[in-house]
Amino acid sequence: MSVSIWQDLTAFSKKSPIECDVIIIGAGLAGMSTAYWLQKEDPTLKIAILEKGIQGNGASGRNAGFITCGSVEHFNRLCLNHGNEAALSMWRYSETNLNLLKEHIINPAQTQLYFEQKGSFSLASTDIEFNELKKSHMLMQDLSINSEVVEHNQLTKRLNVEGFVGGIKYLDDASIHPLLLLKEINKNLNSNITLYENHEVFAMESVADKKVVKTNQHYFQADIVIMATNGYSSQLNSYFSDKIAPTRGQILCTEALPHFMEGPCYANFVLDYFRQLPTGELIIGGFRQLQKDVEIGYSDETSDVIQKALEEFISHHIPKAKSAKITHRWSGIMGFSSDGHPMVGSLPTDNQIFYIGGFTAHGLGLTFHTGKCLVDLIYGRKIPEFISGRRF
């Protein structure tokens, strides 16, 4: 987020700032979800949404389309770290996210968003991990979370995978075309909300009791600013430098194949993931553990090491896709919070600047509900403690 004086189209002009009530920086799922809930709160609000490039160029248009519950940890670890009651609340929070999406944005009876609610699988390649998954299942059963154990002899029939000893299935998870979901949220916004694409923010200032946000194309002025910048947050404010780390995720996609998988899958303690699209293509991503240092930062290139690992995973574990042509390779920058949970709040040094981010590879499963919670916070209502930025 740097703009030279030559790129700043306002530098040598006398343009007046565009006046609005709220400025949202970032037009991904977090920014658009927040705009949606602000509109629900007050339809008269004039909201400007500023996007560095074209909407969907960031993680919201570069993920694998999983709408899954929970976090980056197996559920038993969530219970161990936070206690059963808190872990259940976190899980229900993500279940509410999907229910809100279905109630407000997604019509499950229609197919234009490629939405499927077929559940998702966590697969174990060792007995140690399988035992851990079964512990998660037992805890889930005790807490009335819908899951089932999948034994080794069922994996070939239901998923056509090899090299796994078993797993569990989360029965209520879903998947979608993420960019079409983003566009669908757009359609649900009123005419008081304007999306400004190709507006790269490079500065924020205070002028009297207002906030001025400067982009390469114009200046904007409002009462409050919402940073929906996730992995890019520290580029605008150093407060996030030790709280949200920009983390690259890499994915590849094959040509369409005859359907052979019951539902989306995670493997290797949720570090790797794959699914077959409704149209037959196989998507697989992950393996950032192979280059931990390289995968931290803002570069959205792919790397030979990880792309080769993704190909080898297909060869070893998904025989029906072994000879499939690879049609796409890409990466995206996610925002990983320091404790694995999203964060919303206002800056300690400026209560006119709010933020939302840190979804830690579970953006689709968390953002819509988290946008609602940020609006609740802005209007003085209580939010769950585990997403409050005050925990830091």
N, C-alpha and C positions, 0 to 999 in steps of 0.2 A: 504494500500500500504506500507507494511513493510516487509522487507526480512532480515532474520538473516544471519550472516556470513556463517553459515553452508549451507544455501539454496542458497547462492550466488556462482554459479558455476565458476565465474571468480575470486573469491577472492584469490585463491592459484594458479592461472595460469598466463601465460604471453600472453594471447590472445590479438591480436591487435583489435581495434574497427572496426566494420563494417562501411565503408564509404558510405555515401549517400548524396543526396542534401537536402532532407526534411525527417524529422521524424514526424510521426503522432502517438500520444498516444491515443489509443482507436479505436477499429475496429467496433463500432456500426454505426448507420445510419449517424451520424454527421461526423465521421472520414472517412467513405467510400465515402460519398458524396463529402467531401472536396478533397479526392484523385481523384475522378472522374473529378472534375472541374480543378484541377491542371494539370491533364493529358491532358485535352482539351486545356489548355493554352500552355503547353510545353510537348509534348509526350516523350521527351528525359530525363525528370527528373527521377532520381533514388529515389524512395520513399520507406521508411520502415514504415510499420504500425504495431505498437506494441499492443498486446492485452493481458490483464492480464490472462484470461482463454481461453475458447473456444469462438469463435465469436458467438455473440447472447446470451451470458449468462447474459448480462445486460438488461437494459430497452428495447433495440431494439428487443429483443426476448421474452419479458415478458409483452408487452402491449396488448391492446384489438383490435388493427388493424384499428382504426378509422383514416381516412385521412380527417380531418374536417377543415373548415376555421375559422378564428377569433382567439379568445383567451379564457381565463377562465371566462370572463365576457360576459353577454348578450350584444348585440350590442348597445342597448340604453345607457348602462353604459360606454361602450367604447367611445361613442359620448360625453357623459357627462364629462368624465375625460380628453378627448383629443381634443374635437371638431370634427365636422362632417367630415371635410376634412382629418384630420389625421386618424380618425377611418376608413374612406373609404380606405385610403392608406394601413393601416394594414390589412384590409380584402382582398384587391386586392393582397397584398404580399403573402398571403396564397393560394389564387386562382392561382397565378403564380406558386407556389410550385407544385400543382397538375398538372398543364399544362406542366411544365418541366419534371415531372416524366413520364407523358404519352408520351411526345415527345422523351425522351432519354432512358427510362428504361422499361416502361410498354407498352406492346402492348394490348390495351383493347379488341382486337378481340380474343386473346388467353385466356385460362382459367387456365394456370398452376400456376398463382400467386393468384388465387381466388379473383381477382379484381372485384369489383362491384361499379358502380356509380349510386346509387339509392337515393342519398340525405341522410339527417339525420334529426331527429326530436328533438326539445326541448319541453318537456312536463311539464305542470304546475299542481301541486296538490292543489293549492289554487287560488282563484280569483285574489288575489294580484299579484301572479307571472304571471298568464295568462294575466292580464292587462299590465304587464311589457313586456311580450313577444309580445303582439300586438303593443306596442309602438315601439319595435325593428323592427317588420315587416313594420310598416308605414315608419320608417326611411329608411329601406332597399329599400322599393318601391321608395321613393323619390330619392335614390342614385343609382337606377338601379341594385340592388342586388336581385338575384332570390330567392324568398321565398314565402310561402303561409301560411295562417292561417288555422289551423285544429281545427274545433269545436268538442265539446264533443261527439256528435252523430256519428262522423266519426272515433273515436279512436278504437272502438271495431271492426269495419269492416276492418280497414286498418292495425291495429297493434295488435288487440286482447289483449289489456291491460285494466285494471280496476283501479279506484281510482284517475283518472286525470280529470281535468275540461276542458282541451284543450291544445293547443300547437301551434307551428309553425314548418314548414319544410324548411330547407335550401336545395334547389333543386339540387345543384351541388356537394354536398359532396360525399365522396367515402369511401370504406373500402378494406382491403387487408389482405393477410397472411404476417405479417411483417418480419418474418425470411426468407421466400422465396424471398421477395423484397430485403432484404440485400444480399442474395446470388446472386440475379440477377445483382445487382450493381457490385459484385465481377467479374462476367463474362464479364463485360464491361470494365475492367481494363487491361492495357497492361502488357507486361512481365517485364517492368522496375519497377513495383510496387510489392512489396513482403509483404505478411501478415505473421507476426511472432506470432503465438498463444502461450499461456502459457509463455509469457514473461512479468513478473510483474515488472513495473518500480518502483524504490525506490529512485532514485536520479537523479538530473540534475546538470551539472557543465559546466563552461566555461573553454576552453583550447585554448589559443591564441584567434583567431577570430572565433572559432568553438564552437558548443554546443555538449556536451557529455551526452547521456542519458544512465543510467545504469539499466539493468534488471537483474533478477535472473539467466539468461542464457548467456547474452552477453552484451557488451558495443557497443553503436552506436554513430556515429559522423556525424554531418551535419551542414549546414549553418543556417537553421532555424528549430524550433520545433513547432508543432501545438498540443496544448492540446485539444483533443476532448473527454474530460473526464466528462463533464456534472455534474451530482450530486456528483462525486468523486473528483472534481477539487480542493477543499480545502485540500485534503489529500496530494496533490503535491505542492500547493502554498497557503499560508495564505491570499493572495490577495482576494481569492474568499470566505473567511469565512463569510462575511456579504453580499455577492452578490448572491450566488447560494447555496440553502439549499438542502441537500439530503432528499428526501421525498418518503416514501414508498406508493405504490399503491397495493391493493389486488384485486384479481379476482378469480372467480370460473367458471367452465364449466360443462354443463350437457351432457348427451348422445344425440345423434341425434334425432330430432323430425320432424314430418311433418311440412312443411313451413307454418308459420302463420303471419310473420311480413313483412311489406312493406320495412322497412329500419332500420338502427341503430338509437338508441335513447339516449338522455340525459334527466336527471330529477334532481330535487332539486337544481336548479340554477347551473347546469352543474357539480355537485359534484358526481352524480351517473350516470352510463351509462350501456347500454346493447345492444346486437345485436344477430341476428341469422346468423350463418355462411351459406355459400352456400351449405354445406354438412348437415345442419340441427341442429348442436349443438347450444345451447344458452350460450353466454358468458355474465357475468355481473360483474361489478367492481365498486369500489368507497367506500363511507362511511368512508373515512379517518377523517371526521369531528368528528366522535365518539371518536377518540383517538388521538387528534392533537399532543400531546407531544410525544406519543409512535411512531407515524408515521414519526417523524423526526429522521434521523439517517441512519446507513448503514446496519441494520439487514434486511435480505430479507425473514424472516420467516412469516408465516401467523399467525393471532391472532383469538382466538375463538370469541371475541366480534364482529369483523367485518365480519368474515365468517358467523356467525349466522345472522347478519343483512342482508347480501346478500341473504341468504336462505329465510328469512322472507319477503324480498322485492318480491321475486318470488312468494311466497305463497299469498301475498296480492294483487299483481299487474299483474301477468302473469299467469292466471289460466291454460293455456294449458301446462305449464311447471311445474306445482305444484307437480306432482308425478314423475318427471324425475329424473333419477339417476345422481348424481354428480360424474364426472369422474376425474376432475383435480381441484386442488386448488394451487394458486401460488401468489407470490408478486414480485415486481421489484422496484428498486431505481431510481426515477426520479430526475431531477435537476430543482428546482423551483427558478426562479430569484426573486429578491426582489421587482421588479415592474411588474412581469408577462410576460415580453417580453424577447426573446432570446438576447444574447450578443456575439459580436465578436470584436476582437481587438488584440492589443499586450500589454504585461505587461508594466506598466509605468516605471518599473525599468529595463526592458530588451526588447529591440525592436527586438530581434531575437526569442522571444517566443510569439507565437500567440495562441489564444484560440477561442473556439466555444462552446456554451452551454446555459443552462437556458431556456429550451423549455417548462417548466411548464405544463406538461401533454399533450402537443400538438406537440410532436416530429415528428410524421409522417406528420403532416400538415405544418411543417416549415423547417425541417432539410435540404432537398435537395436544396431548394432555398437559405437557409442561408449558406450552404457550398459554393455555387457559390458566394455569397456576400463576404465571407471571402477571397476567391481567388481574387475577384475584389479589396478588400482592400490591399492585399499583393502586387498587381501590380499597386497600386496607383490610382485606380478608386474610384469614389464616391459611398457610400452605404447609405441606408436609415438611418436617424438619430435615429429612435426608436430602432434599433438593435445595434447601435454603443456602445461599452463599455465606450466611453468617456462621456456618459451621467451620469456616476457615479462619 
